[in-house]
């Protein structure tokens, strides 16, 4: 063979080899452990680059990058008053440490989409609103002074760490004088907004004023829902708001008020749960309402109900608004259930996940004396900080499910929660859980490639293919 031809053939072969090598994906695995003997640390992730494995494993995870679903808007949690009070009990150095671990995009969870309450939630120190003067229909005495003590410093400190955090807000109750009961808390037969145009107009001004006053304080509210858990009549701040009233309030009062005031905050219906009846389904049956909202906020909603909403109203975006709060045990067993909860939402078309209490104090209790889980507990007496199992789960989830990621189709041959995504840069990411006491090998199938991947025993793993 002519030397020139030989040279061309060799160069061509090398090019083909390099192209094939460049196209071959390599797996990197990041994981957290559910081993009860391992303490939860501020950076709980362990990692390893997957070596070449020759495996006869039968378990397979197929991913289909060309089959794409919704774009993710973010992962986060809730700013509440009790958490803010606990955080501010620490010295500035420890405050910075916690905020970095929650919000920093490089050295922390990188939370990017979070919730706060309009007035008191069930995890306010006690019940309050921004309007206490009965008959103040123009909201002239409206004041967010209460939030300036704990809530706003908490939010602003987080924004200092990560200015890209987006915030949505919900009221647990209107001001007491706007309600039939005259009380913030429920457990009354008439725990509802007074059905009157004057009251509806005043409440729309109240919500509009909240957004503008927060903006003056340096905090932008990107989305709002008119009522948390519209069917809740509870012994903490709550208010019943049936679907017909929610629709009327948004269409005739809140949306026009926002337009008059040039408020750009998006209006989302909700927040809805499935508790006794499916109010979100009733609400979205209203075609005029569907056209007037940016989407609907849901929480405590099971996967089949989410599928029904997406099937019947595919044009309506869905936002997750509150994670399961449990009972303050902060156990590993509870943390092991978290990915299943998250995938029930994300794998059925919801665009985000919002954990509930990011921070609580040493009691874990609300202002109404009931306990819930938190990512972090702060002891206000001695300054100690406890990172709970849910923190480890949310740390990994938020590290690998990012704003702008697109969910892609997948099939896992074993019964375990899993999600697959593609980043804007083209990286493939899968999150899968192994609840068994033995290590498991799964074969990733991507187009014509088979990539064996080891998943450690009792772990939650994020797999990256580059």
Secondary structure, 3 states (H helix, E strand, C coil): CCHHHHHHHHHHHHHHHHHHHHHCCCEEEEEEECCCCCCCCCCCCEEEECCCCCCCCCCEEEEEEEEEEEECCEEEEEECHHHHHHHCCCCHHHHHHHHHHHHCCCCCCCCCEEEEEECCCCCCCCCCCCCCCCCCCCCCCCCCHHHHCCHHHHHHHHHHHCCCCEEEEEECCCCHHHECCCCCECCCCCCEECCCHHHHHHHHHHHHHHHHHHHHCCCCCCEEECCCCCCCCCCCECCECCHHHHHHHHHHHHHHHHHHCCCCCEEEEEEECCCCCCHHHHHHCCHHHHHHCCEEEECCCCHHHHHHHHHHCCCCCEEECCCCCCCCCCCHHHHHCHHHHHHHHHCCCCCEEEEEECEEECCCECCCCCECCCCEEECCCCCCEEECHHHHHHHHHHHHCCCCCEEEEEEECCCCCEEEEECCCCCEEEEEEECCCCCEEEEEEECCEEEEEEECCCEEEEEEEC
